[in-house]
Amino acid sequence: MIISNQVKYLGYLYEQLKYDEVIKLGTVTLPMTLEEKRYHDALYCYEYMASSYFEIGKFDSFILIMGDYEKLCLTYGEDRNKMAFYYLLSLLHFILKNYEESIEVAKQSIKYAHHLNNEELIVVNFMNISSQLLILKQHEKAQIAMNLAHYYKGKIVNPKKTIIRSYMGMLFYYATMKQEESFLTAKQEFVNLMNDSTHYRANLELVEAFLGLYRGNPEGIMLLERVYTYYYKQASIIHLNIVKYCVERFQLGSRFSYYEELNALLVEHEAKPVPTKNLRSIGSEFFFVDDLPVVSVKYPNVISQSVIEQHVEQAFQNDLDMYCLHWSLGIEQLEELFGQLFLDQLLFTLFETIYKSIFDYESEVIVRSKNEGEAIIQHISEEKFFQLLMKLEEQLQSVIVHSTIGNIEVPIHFGFIHSSQLPDEERHYAGLTAHADASLYYAKSHGQFYIYS
């Protein structure tokens, strides 16, 4: 049951385009499925993780996982597994610039998709084929592939968010063919699907840069350079290769500011040996090693309780005010359904969401346990503090975990106090946290996200 629940939740995250979470939680689930010889479940893990690595541009991880994925799929895979695998294998050939091989493998995926009536993957494959035929300068065939993609797209009544995978190929096609009206229509559909995905936002800007360059618009170069800086920070080798294609396609070597840096980066990457680490040994991120928070390495504002006590007492001595914010996540039911390792990683992703929101302000954080924590936030107005709470509410209150027995809400509560509300005799760390805990308990007992009075 535990593995089935984990795979079910991975599928939900993938359909919501939450690729980073798929990868983090998948590194827990995949080894478990292999150790217990749950190969059917393992193939789903491989599919979700390989797709996620590709979408965020992590070439090394993508090519690494595809090796093990291929062996398992060809041995134990059913038609649905092979349909997904051949689609991803086509993407691998695309990255390696084996465009003709990529097209032939995509056709294999389409055959399985026809048999399974999976219009979405038919569309995605045809869109990719059309863009690669353009690269091969076979424009008539590219148009036929695009027409077929639109035919099957019209048959989809309720498209999933994952149909977004087809839009990069579609947008590159319209940009290349200078069909600006169709480009704008597809762009709006793309925007509606991607929501807050920064990966896809950068992808959209990349295609817009491509279109701008076709128009001879100098802003196209500026946009391409901005996209490059994002992909550089994300170490997205797959997308950096596409940037290089654009630079060379429009002969921008002398005008693109990062041309030499881009070339050197890709040459260095190509010189590295193909990674051979087996994914079965990849571990998850945990909160503690003995009593030392591992998260403090990745998140420097996470400090020990003794240090935060010193900082609070020092602030009181200097008559400085602050907010003390406590949070707690209800996990009782989740451990039984998902297992401890998976739950640890799930809690870690929720912690990241809280931390990143709080990090926008001058704050320090301690992790009390894997599902509880505390933040001390200084130099923030009441208005800004409640804006923070509303942001957290928007991000966290609707957290749903999908399992084989249905959808489960993860209870999340906050309690807080401003130091100016404390009596003089309680203006110390213990008094501050006691009031924050009382506020948290009150919110829990009333079933609310937080309570303000």
LUMKE-236458 format. One record per residue (C-alpha): residue in one letter; x, y, z. Coordinates in steps of 0.25 Angstrom, whole numbers. Layout:
residues N
+---------+-------+-------+-------+
| residuo |     u |     v |     w |
+---------+-------+-------+-------+
|       A |     X |     Y |     Z |
...
+---------+-------+-------+-------+
This chain:
residues 453
+---------+-------+-------+-------+
| residuo |     u |     v |     w |
+---------+-------+-------+-------+
|       M |     0 |     0 |     0 |
|       I |    11 |    10 |     4 |
|       I |    18 |     9 |   -10 |
|       S |     5 |    10 |   -17 |
|       N |     1 |    22 |   -10 |
|       Q |    15 |    28 |   -13 |
|       V |    14 |    25 |   -28 |
|       K |     0 |    31 |   -28 |
|       Y |     4 |    44 |   -22 |
|       L |    16 |    45 |   -31 |
|       G |     6 |    44 |   -43 |
|       Y |    -2 |    55 |   -37 |
|       L |    10 |    64 |   -35 |
|       Y |    15 |    61 |   -50 |
|       E |     1 |    65 |   -55 |
|       Q |     2 |    78 |   -47 |
|       L |    16 |    81 |   -54 |
|       K |    23 |    80 |   -40 |
|       Y |    35 |    74 |   -46 |
|       D |    45 |    78 |   -35 |
|       E |    36 |    71 |   -25 |
|       V |    34 |    59 |   -34 |
|       I |    49 |    57 |   -34 |
|       K |    51 |    59 |   -19 |
|       L |    40 |    49 |   -15 |
|       G |    44 |    40 |   -27 |
|       T |    58 |    38 |   -21 |
|       V |    51 |    31 |    -9 |
|       T |    41 |    23 |   -17 |
|       L |    49 |    18 |   -28 |
|       P |    59 |    10 |   -20 |
|       M |    47 |     4 |   -12 |
|       T |    40 |    -1 |   -24 |
|       L |    53 |    -7 |   -29 |
|       E |    57 |   -14 |   -16 |
|       E |    43 |   -20 |   -15 |
|       K |    43 |   -24 |   -30 |
|       R |    30 |   -15 |   -32 |
|       Y |    34 |   -13 |   -46 |
|       H |    21 |    -8 |   -51 |
|       D |    22 |     3 |   -41 |
|       A |    37 |     5 |   -44 |
|       L |    33 |     8 |   -58 |
|       Y |    24 |    19 |   -54 |
|       C |    35 |    25 |   -45 |
|       Y |    45 |    25 |   -57 |
|       E |    35 |    31 |   -66 |
|       Y |    31 |    43 |   -56 |
|       M |    45 |    45 |   -52 |
|       A |    51 |    45 |   -66 |
|       S |    41 |    54 |   -72 |
|       S |    43 |    64 |   -60 |
|       Y |    58 |    64 |   -62 |
|       F |    56 |    67 |   -77 |
|       E |    46 |    78 |   -75 |
|       I |    55 |    85 |   -65 |
|       G |    67 |    83 |   -74 |
|       K |    76 |    74 |   -66 |
|       F |    83 |    66 |   -77 |
|       D |    92 |    58 |   -68 |
|       S |    81 |    53 |   -59 |
|       F |    72 |    50 |   -71 |
|       I |    82 |    42 |   -79 |
|       L |    86 |    34 |   -66 |
|       I |    72 |    30 |   -63 |
|       M |    68 |    27 |   -77 |
|       G |    79 |    16 |   -77 |
|       D |    72 |     8 |   -66 |
|       Y |    59 |    12 |   -71 |
|       E |    61 |     5 |   -84 |
|       K |    66 |    -8 |   -78 |
|       L |    54 |    -9 |   -69 |
|       C |    44 |    -5 |   -80 |
|       L |    48 |   -14 |   -90 |
|       T |    48 |   -26 |   -81 |
|       Y |    35 |   -23 |   -73 |
|       G |    28 |   -11 |   -79 |
|       E |    14 |   -12 |   -84 |
|       D |     9 |    -4 |   -96 |
|       R |     6 |     8 |   -88 |
|       N |    20 |     8 |   -82 |
|       K |    27 |     6 |   -96 |
|       M |    18 |    18 |  -101 |
|       A |    24 |    27 |   -91 |
|       F |    38 |    21 |   -92 |
|       Y |    39 |    23 |  -107 |
|       Y |    34 |    38 |  -106 |
|       L |    45 |    40 |   -96 |
|       L |    55 |    33 |  -104 |
|       S |    51 |    42 |  -116 |
|       L |    55 |    54 |  -107 |
|       L |    68 |    48 |  -104 |
|       H |    71 |    47 |  -119 |
|       F |    67 |    61 |  -120 |
|       I |    77 |    66 |  -110 |
|       L |    88 |    58 |  -117 |
|       K |    83 |    65 |  -130 |
|       N |    80 |    51 |  -136 |
|       Y |    67 |    57 |  -142 |
|       E |    64 |    46 |  -152 |
|       E |    66 |    36 |  -141 |
|       S |    57 |    44 |  -132 |
|       I |    46 |    45 |  -142 |
|       E |    46 |    30 |  -144 |
|       V |    46 |    27 |  -130 |
|       A |    34 |    37 |  -128 |
|       K |    26 |    29 |  -138 |
|       Q |    28 |    17 |  -130 |
|       S |    22 |    24 |  -118 |
|       I |    11 |    29 |  -127 |
|       K |     7 |    15 |  -131 |
|       Y |     6 |    11 |  -116 |
|       A |    -2 |    24 |  -114 |
|       H |   -12 |    20 |  -125 |
|       H |   -14 |     6 |  -119 |
|       L |   -17 |    12 |  -105 |
|       N |   -25 |    24 |  -111 |
|       N |   -16 |    34 |  -104 |
|       E |   -18 |    46 |  -112 |
|       E |    -9 |    55 |  -103 |
|       L |     4 |    47 |  -106 |
|       I |     0 |    47 |  -121 |
|       V |    -1 |    62 |  -121 |
|       V |    12 |    64 |  -113 |
|       N |    20 |    54 |  -122 |
|       F |    15 |    61 |  -135 |
|       M |    18 |    75 |  -130 |
|       N |    32 |    70 |  -127 |
|       I |    33 |    64 |  -140 |
|       S |    29 |    76 |  -147 |
|       S |    39 |    85 |  -141 |
|       Q |    50 |    75 |  -144 |
|       L |    46 |    74 |  -158 |
|       L |    48 |    89 |  -159 |
|       I |    62 |    88 |  -154 |
|       L |    64 |    78 |  -165 |
|       K |    58 |    88 |  -175 |
|       Q |    46 |    79 |  -179 |
|       H |    35 |    89 |  -178 |
|       E |    24 |    82 |  -185 |
|       K |    26 |    69 |  -176 |
|       A |    26 |    79 |  -164 |
|       Q |    13 |    85 |  -168 |
|       I |     7 |    71 |  -169 |
|       A |    12 |    67 |  -155 |
|       M |     6 |    80 |  -150 |
|       N |    -7 |    78 |  -156 |
|       L |    -8 |    64 |  -151 |
|       A |    -5 |    69 |  -137 |
|       H |   -16 |    79 |  -138 |
|       Y |   -26 |    69 |  -142 |
|       Y |   -23 |    60 |  -130 |
|       K |   -22 |    72 |  -121 |
|       G |   -37 |    75 |  -125 |
|       K |   -41 |    61 |  -121 |
|       I |   -37 |    64 |  -106 |
|       V |   -49 |    68 |   -98 |
|       N |   -42 |    71 |   -85 |
|       P |   -27 |    73 |   -87 |
|       K |   -18 |    71 |   -75 |
|       K |    -7 |    81 |   -72 |
|       T |     3 |    72 |   -77 |
|       I |    -1 |    75 |   -91 |
|       I |     8 |    87 |   -89 |
|       R |    19 |    78 |   -93 |
|       S |    15 |    80 |  -108 |
|       Y |    15 |    95 |  -108 |
|       M |    30 |    97 |  -109 |
|       G |    30 |    90 |  -122 |
|       M |    17 |    97 |  -127 |
|       L |    22 |   111 |  -123 |
|       F |    36 |   108 |  -130 |
|       Y |    28 |   104 |  -143 |
|       Y |    19 |   116 |  -143 |
|       A |    31 |   125 |  -140 |
|       T |    39 |   119 |  -152 |
|       M |    27 |   119 |  -161 |
|       K |    25 |   134 |  -157 |
|       Q |    10 |   131 |  -154 |
|       E |     9 |   141 |  -143 |
|       E |    -6 |   140 |  -141 |
|       S |    -5 |   125 |  -138 |
|       F |     7 |   128 |  -130 |
|       L |    -1 |   138 |  -121 |
|       T |   -12 |   128 |  -119 |
|       A |    -3 |   117 |  -115 |
|       K |     5 |   126 |  -106 |
|       Q |    -8 |   129 |   -99 |
|       E |   -12 |   115 |   -97 |
|       F |     3 |   112 |   -92 |
|       V |     2 |   123 |   -82 |
|       N |   -12 |   118 |   -77 |
|       L |    -5 |   104 |   -75 |
|       M |     8 |   108 |   -69 |
|       N |     2 |   115 |   -56 |
|       D |    14 |   119 |   -48 |
|       S |    24 |   110 |   -54 |
|       T |    37 |   118 |   -55 |
|       H |    43 |   107 |   -64 |
|       Y |    32 |   109 |   -75 |
|       R |    32 |   124 |   -73 |
|       A |    47 |   124 |   -77 |
|       N |    43 |   114 |   -89 |
|       L |    33 |   124 |   -94 |
|       E |    43 |   135 |   -94 |
|       L |    52 |   127 |  -101 |
|       V |    42 |   125 |  -112 |
|       E |    38 |   139 |  -112 |
|       A |    53 |   143 |  -114 |
|       F |    53 |   133 |  -126 |
|       L |    41 |   140 |  -132 |
|       G |    47 |   154 |  -129 |
|       L |    60 |   150 |  -136 |
|       Y |    52 |   145 |  -148 |
|       R |    45 |   159 |  -149 |
|       G |    59 |   166 |  -148 |
|       N |    55 |   172 |  -135 |
|       P |    68 |   176 |  -127 |
|       E |    60 |   173 |  -114 |
|       G |    61 |   158 |  -118 |
|       I |    75 |   158 |  -114 |
|       M |    73 |   164 |  -101 |
|       L |    62 |   154 |   -98 |
|       L |    71 |   143 |  -102 |
|       E |    82 |   148 |   -93 |
|       R |    72 |   149 |   -81 |
|       V |    67 |   134 |   -84 |
|       Y |    82 |   130 |   -84 |
|       T |    85 |   135 |   -70 |
|       Y |    73 |   128 |   -65 |
|       Y |    77 |   115 |   -71 |
|       Y |    92 |   117 |   -67 |
|       K |    87 |   118 |   -52 |
|       Q |    79 |   106 |   -53 |
|       A |    90 |    98 |   -60 |
|       S |    80 |    94 |   -71 |
|       I |    89 |    88 |   -81 |
|       I |    77 |    84 |   -90 |
|       H |    72 |    98 |   -91 |
|       L |    86 |   104 |   -93 |
|       N |    88 |    96 |  -105 |
|       I |    75 |   102 |  -111 |
|       V |    80 |   116 |  -108 |
|       K |    93 |   112 |  -115 |
|       Y |    84 |   107 |  -127 |
|       C |    77 |   121 |  -127 |
|       V |    90 |   128 |  -127 |
|       E |    96 |   120 |  -138 |
|       R |    83 |   120 |  -146 |
|       F |    83 |   136 |  -147 |
|       Q |    98 |   137 |  -147 |
|       L |    99 |   145 |  -134 |
|       G |   113 |   141 |  -130 |
|       S |   118 |   155 |  -130 |
|       R |   105 |   161 |  -124 |
|       F |   102 |   151 |  -113 |
|       S |   109 |   156 |  -100 |
|       Y |   110 |   142 |   -94 |
|       Y |   114 |   135 |  -107 |
|       E |   129 |   131 |  -103 |
|       E |   124 |   127 |   -89 |
|       L |   112 |   119 |   -95 |
|       N |   122 |   111 |  -104 |
|       A |   132 |   109 |   -93 |
|       L |   121 |   103 |   -84 |
|       L |   116 |    94 |   -94 |
|       V |   129 |    89 |   -98 |
|       E |   133 |    86 |   -84 |
|       H |   120 |    79 |   -82 |
|       E |   122 |    70 |   -94 |
|       A |   136 |    67 |   -90 |
|       K |   131 |    61 |   -77 |
|       P |   129 |    46 |   -76 |
|       V |   115 |    41 |   -77 |
|       P |   110 |    39 |   -62 |
|       T |   109 |    24 |   -58 |
|       K |   104 |    26 |   -43 |
|       N |    92 |    16 |   -41 |
|       L |    80 |    24 |   -38 |
|       R |    76 |    13 |   -28 |
|       S |    87 |    19 |   -18 |
|       I |    82 |    33 |   -18 |
|       G |    77 |    37 |    -5 |
|       S |    67 |    47 |     0 |
|       E |    69 |    60 |     7 |
|       F |    67 |    59 |    22 |
|       F |    65 |    70 |    33 |
|       F |    75 |    64 |    43 |
|       V |    88 |    57 |    45 |
|       D |    89 |    54 |    60 |
|       D |    85 |    68 |    65 |
|       L |    90 |    77 |    54 |
|       P |    81 |    82 |    44 |
|       V |    85 |    78 |    30 |
|       V |    76 |    89 |    24 |
|       S |    85 |   100 |    30 |
|       V |    95 |    96 |    19 |
|       K |    86 |    99 |     8 |
|       Y |    78 |   109 |    16 |
|       P |    87 |   119 |    23 |
|       N |    76 |   125 |    31 |
|       V |    73 |   112 |    38 |
|       I |    81 |   113 |    51 |
|       S |    81 |   106 |    65 |
|       Q |    71 |   109 |    76 |
|       S |    83 |   114 |    85 |
|       V |    87 |   124 |    74 |
|       I |    73 |   129 |    72 |
|       E |    71 |   130 |    87 |
|       Q |    83 |   139 |    88 |
|       H |    79 |   148 |    76 |
|       V |    65 |   150 |    82 |
|       E |    70 |   153 |    96 |
|       Q |    80 |   163 |    89 |
|       A |    69 |   169 |    81 |
|       F |    60 |   171 |    94 |
|       Q |    72 |   178 |   101 |
|       N |    73 |   188 |    89 |
|       D |    58 |   190 |    90 |
|       L |    56 |   184 |    76 |
|       D |    42 |   178 |    73 |
|       M |    40 |   165 |    65 |
|       Y |    29 |   155 |    61 |
|       C |    30 |   141 |    66 |
|       L |    24 |   131 |    56 |
|       H |    21 |   116 |    59 |
|       W |    16 |   106 |    49 |
|       S |    12 |    92 |    50 |
|       L |     7 |    81 |    40 |
|       G |    -2 |    70 |    43 |
|       I |     5 |    57 |    39 |
|       E |    -2 |    46 |    47 |
|       Q |    -9 |    39 |    36 |
|       L |     2 |    41 |    25 |
|       E |    13 |    33 |    32 |
|       E |     4 |    20 |    31 |
|       L |     0 |    23 |    17 |
|       F |    13 |    27 |    11 |
|       G |    25 |    22 |    20 |
|       Q |    35 |    30 |    28 |
|       L |    45 |    33 |    17 |
|       F |    35 |    38 |     7 |
|       L |    28 |    46 |    18 |
|       D |    42 |    52 |    22 |
|       Q |    43 |    57 |     7 |
|       L |    29 |    62 |     6 |
|       L |    31 |    70 |    19 |
|       F |    44 |    76 |    14 |
|       T |    37 |    81 |     1 |
|       L |    27 |    88 |    10 |
|       F |    37 |    94 |    19 |
|       E |    44 |    99 |     6 |
|       T |    31 |   106 |     3 |
|       I |    30 |   113 |    16 |
|       Y |    45 |   116 |    17 |
|       K |    45 |   123 |     3 |
|       S |    34 |   132 |     7 |
|       I |    39 |   136 |    20 |
|       F |    53 |   138 |    14 |
|       D |    48 |   150 |     6 |
|       Y |    49 |   157 |    20 |
|       E |    60 |   159 |    30 |
|       S |    57 |   146 |    38 |
|       E |    64 |   134 |    45 |
|       V |    58 |   120 |    45 |
|       I |    59 |   108 |    54 |
|       V |    54 |    94 |    51 |
|       R |    47 |    89 |    64 |
|       S |    44 |    75 |    57 |
|       K |    41 |    70 |    43 |
|       N |    27 |    76 |    44 |
|       E |    29 |    88 |    53 |
|       G |    37 |   101 |    52 |
|       E |    39 |   115 |    57 |
|       A |    43 |   128 |    50 |
|       I |    47 |   141 |    57 |
|       I |    44 |   153 |    47 |
|       Q |    50 |   167 |    50 |
|       H |    48 |   180 |    42 |
|       I |    34 |   176 |    36 |
|       S |    22 |   184 |    37 |
|       E |     8 |   179 |    42 |
|       E |     3 |   180 |    27 |
|       K |    15 |   173 |    21 |
|       F |    14 |   162 |    32 |
|       F |    -1 |   159 |    28 |
|       Q |     3 |   159 |    14 |
|       L |    13 |   149 |    17 |
|       L |     2 |   141 |    24 |
|       M |    -7 |   142 |    13 |
|       K |     4 |   137 |     3 |
|       L |     6 |   125 |    12 |
|       E |    -9 |   122 |    13 |
|       E |   -10 |   123 |    -3 |
|       Q |     2 |   113 |    -4 |
|       L |    -1 |   104 |     7 |
|       Q |   -15 |   103 |    11 |
|       S |   -19 |    95 |    -1 |
|       V |    -8 |    85 |     0 |
|       I |   -14 |    71 |    -4 |
|       V |    -7 |    58 |    -4 |
|       H |   -13 |    48 |   -13 |
|       S |   -13 |    33 |    -9 |
|       T |   -20 |    20 |   -14 |
|       I |   -31 |    23 |    -3 |
|       G |   -34 |    37 |    -8 |
|       N |   -29 |    51 |    -6 |
|       I |   -24 |    55 |     8 |
|       E |   -23 |    69 |    13 |
|       V |   -10 |    73 |    20 |
|       P |   -14 |    81 |    32 |
|       I |    -5 |    93 |    34 |
|       H |    -6 |   103 |    45 |
|       F |     1 |   116 |    49 |
|       G |     2 |   123 |    62 |
|       F |     9 |   137 |    64 |
|       I |    11 |   148 |    74 |
|       H |    18 |   162 |    72 |
|       S |    27 |   165 |    83 |
|       S |    21 |   179 |    86 |
|       Q |     9 |   171 |    91 |
|       L |    17 |   164 |   102 |
|       P |    16 |   169 |   117 |
|       D |    29 |   175 |   122 |
|       E |    32 |   163 |   131 |
|       E |    31 |   154 |   119 |
|       R |    40 |   161 |   109 |
|       H |    49 |   149 |   107 |
|       Y |    51 |   138 |    98 |
|       A |    43 |   128 |   106 |
|       G |    31 |   138 |   108 |
|       L |    31 |   141 |    93 |
|       T |    31 |   126 |    89 |
|       A |    21 |   122 |    99 |
|       H |    11 |   132 |    94 |
|       A |    13 |   128 |    79 |
|       D |    11 |   113 |    84 |
|       A |    -2 |   117 |    91 |
|       S |    -7 |   124 |    78 |
|       L |    -3 |   112 |    70 |
|       Y |   -10 |   103 |    79 |
|       Y |   -23 |   112 |    78 |
|       A |   -22 |   111 |    63 |
|       K |   -21 |    96 |    63 |
|       S |   -33 |    94 |    73 |
|       H |   -41 |   103 |    64 |
|       G |   -37 |    96 |    51 |
|       Q |   -32 |   109 |    45 |
|       F |   -20 |   113 |    38 |
|       Y |   -17 |   124 |    48 |
|       I |   -25 |   133 |    58 |
|       Y |   -24 |   148 |    59 |
|       S |   -31 |   156 |    70 |
+---------+-------+-------+-------+
